[in-house]
Amino acid sequence: MNLLKIFPFGLLWITFAITAQAQQTRDAHLTLDRLFQSDEFQSDRFGPVRWMDNGTAYTTLEPSVSHQGSYDIVKYDAESNQREILVAAEKLIPAGASRPLTVEDYEWSHQKKVLLIFTNSKRVWRYNTRGDYWVLDMQTQNLHQVGKSLPSSSLMFTKFSPDDTRLAYVSGHNIYVEDLAGDKLTAITTDGTEKLINGTFDWAYEEEFDCRDGFRWSPDGKNIAYWQIDAAEIKNFLMVNNTDSVYSFNIPVQYPKVGEDPSGCRIGIVDASGGETRWMPIPGDQKQNYLPRMIWAPDAKSIYVQQLNRKQNLNKVWKGSTTNFTVEQVYTERDDAWLDTVDDWIWFDEGREFSWLSEKDGWRHFYRVSADGQKEILVTEGDFDLANIELIDDDHGYVYFIASPDNPTQRYLYRAKLNGKGKAQRLTPEGMGGTHSYQIGAGARYAIHTYSDVSTPPVIELVSLPDHKVVRTFVTNQRLRNTLEALDRNEVKFFKVTTAEQVEMDGFMITPPDFDESKKYPVLFYVYGEPAGQTARDVWGGSRMMWHYMLAQQGYIVITMDNRGTPTLKGRAWRKAIYRKIGVINASDQALAAKEVLKWDFVDPERIGVWGWSGGGSMTLNLLFQYPAIYKTGMSVAPVANQLYYDNIYQERYMGVPWENKDDFIKGSPISYAQNLQGNLLLVHGTGDDNVHYQNSEALINALILHNKVFQVMPYPNRSHGIYEGQNTRRHLFTLLTHYLNTHVEPGGK
């Protein structure tokens, strides 16, 4: 019997139904190929935004209609949404070229009459901070390249002079000043080399103090203040490249290890027209003190410099005169553990006061400090931490800042009166969870507001302040939201766990979609645990979070928790409990918290894994080695196996200096416990890691061999700390991690 004659559309309908069901199954199920070979889970972007007209208008980039793949720079009135194309893409086509410049970043001159374009960038360690710069005169429409006589992609940190007539920048470790017309170029320094660095920094300052841009125009435009780093005695760590040529070659990195002296550092003042540099006579050995922050006084008569001692527990603020070149100490801060640099260091009250962040009363607060350092006022009083300052609105008497007094996993916008009176006011609406950040315009009338939570990708919108009303929405990530809605996943659950030592830790867990509390499931703990990061955050987690969702679909519970020492908003005592105890107190907290988790009826204590990257890789090793009864399988990526192998600025900040307490470094290092390995270990490291050297893993491998331990190793040739360079690298890495976990920790409820 021919069924098609009886039911002519039946098989077609069945085919459509089966196809639709299969598509729905694919949409609901995560795979490594979906995560790493498609753009399904990429977030939309907006900006960069530059505020104009005293905070009532802004510019951004929008795709050009006439030049596909290029961008126009468009201005919007914040209130009316009136749109104006300020710079059409065709205005950015250099003479003799057929395509507009690729705008990687841009900046307006102070008077908004000249546009500065950054393009053709190259990577310097972590970020693309050198490249080519072009300027467009908005009146004449003349477009020309800055520093065109210098090597391609070599310019860094180009900035307008206060009067918008000149540009200053760094190239080849020297500072240059160029007339805006491009007809005069002056080398302000000429002695720069790989070892004597002007206007920027060496590896350690960049990595650990976030120092990159190393010069400042004076407010009157007459002088330039700059850092000079003397790295002549810093030893090179040699990384070996075995794959890019027939013969291997070394890649030297100036890298001061724990116990080694840092680079010498000094600050000089030079006339912006050229001439001899005069050095600020800041007391103290240049190699036993750091100079991580500097600001000009508004009157241009002095500079203020933060000086940290070698142990980073004493911060002196020096005022250096630019007329007679004398210095005086105007402010001092001490701590029994360590001090962070004060990044939100801003002048206000017409230059009579500067902002200061301190934990001196047990919480991170904002203080007003007089220019002579003799008077200070606590502005943000209360038992809560300020995360960072967003804006000081001097005209209206408010400071805007990020905090979360009641939930350290989240972040909200607050404001407080600069006079220190009254309670701080929350501006992020109640009921909005997650993490919020703001780019506030001058006058604090409008802000670009970005928010997300652990399950929701970022939304970007324009809000008015202080009422926080949405004026318009730029990014909803609706496509990504729809993709996420189709996934088979459970809501991420936040929890608190109290250890046997009465330490309450925040965490969250992802459970399998078919989670059944009557069954027992394997757990994969994701860890970091050092002062540089917090993992239990209510914020969109990107590709790593999506991989955790995929593992949950396979039948794993994924959990992360923040131990003492992590930079969560729980007060100074919480954050600094880890001092001289990295690898000890953080590992203990994690293990004791895991013991509490293992008491949950739906957790299988025989199927427990742990993984982490960098400090989390170190934590993974410490947990696997020190607590083998809990953790059966570990996947450690780019770990510090021996704390004495890491850089001095980071490790000495949190551990002290080794000539005083070397035993603490040894006690906290995973390599000291290699003999205790009982479970399954996968060790992953990039051989081109300039941050945590592959040396760490090789030393650990030797220790494990010595103790006859069986384990697996995956070196990634010439990959850096992020292990992403080269084709298919990220996909391969997470395929490897997934396979190892599947092999050694059986998925699924039982």
Summary of the structure (lengths in Angstrom):
residues: 750
radius of gyration: 27.8
end to end distance: 47.7
largest distance: 107.0
contacts: 2498
relative contact order: 0.08
helix: 21%
strand: 35%
